[in-house]
Amino acid sequence: MSRSRRWAGALAAITLAQPLHAQDARPVILVLPFENTGSYGQDKETFQAFEVGLPAILSSILAAHPGARVADGGGAPERRPPGAGRRMDAASATQLAKAAGARYAVTGSFADFYGKFRINARVVDAQSGEILKVVSNDDPKLQDRAQLGAILQLVGERVAAAVGLPPLPADAAARHAAVPSGALTDYSRGLMFESQGDRAKAAEAYQRAVTAAPEYQDARTALQRVRG
């Protein structure tokens, strides 16, 4: 199986946003799985979960922007193929974006070095096939794993700016930043377990996320999904 097909199969586990509408002129953004470029300090399973969890959270942040749409993966995560977290080049990202009807693709990587968290997101123009910009949480004051929600919110805002969108509304901008890091981690674990077909473990992880952050709607929706 080609790498492009493997990546296409992984999209359902991370694009948890609004469906596409035929007459909607807003640009469509496709967020692809993230690559772990070398993380230490937590168990391996957590870092595997972040490969699908971080882009899913970023997709949700971008979906809250009134000026954009996010390519929809169809709801529930599917089984995640081996190597889904490998680095993707601009050409492959462009191919997948076009297949999804998206104008832009976001490919990314992350590294967690004993709590110092860094995310890099490459914004690709699917029309030209070129990387428009690389955005990250380059502020030294915003690199603590405990600030994961704020880190992802910042990256989402910078992705939006890279594709020419205005700033997020204040209420949307604060929504994910307020979610505790532990809840985001458990949500990511839930996505990973669900993509592996283990609905019981997924439900446990989603429940922990909801318990830690009762207002975290993405986790509540996912919990309802796996419980049927």
C-alpha positions, 0 to 999 in steps of 0.5 A: 500500500502506498504512503498516500493511501496510508495517510488517506486512511488516517484522516478519519481519525483526525478531521473531526470538524464540519462537513463540506457544503457545495455552495460554501465559498469559504476555503477548506483546510485539511489537517494531516497526522503529525509526526513525532520527531523525538519525544521523551518524558512520557510513555510511548503510548501518549506520544502515539496518541498525540500523532492523531490527537494534536491534529484533531484538536487543531482541526476543531480549533480551525473549524470554529473559525467562521471564515474557514471549513475543515475537511471532514473525515466522516465522524468516527475514527477508522483503524489507523494504519502503520506509519501514519505519523511519518513525515509528509512532503508538500507533494503528498499533502497536496495530493491528499488535499485535492482528493478531499476538496481542500484548498490548503493542507496542514502537515505537522510535527511535534516534540515533547522533551520532558515537558518542553513542548514544541509544535511545527505546522507546515501550511501547504497551498494545494493549488501551487503545491508550495509551503506557504508558511511554517508556524509554531509556538516559538515563544519561550513562554509558551512551551510548557506541556501544561499549556498544551491548549494554549499552544494549540490555540496559538498554532491554530490562529497562526495557521488561519493567518497564514491562509489569509483569515482574520483573527478568531473571535474571542470566544472561539480563541479562548475555548481550547486554551482553557481545556487542561492539558490532561484532558487533551491528552486523554482525548488524544488517547481516546482517538488512538484507541478508537482508531485501533478498534478498542471502543472500551479503552476509548470510552475510558479515555474520553470519560477521563477527559470529560471528568477533567473538563466537563465543558470539553464538547469534543470529548463529550461527543466522542464519548457518546459516539463510542458508547453508541 
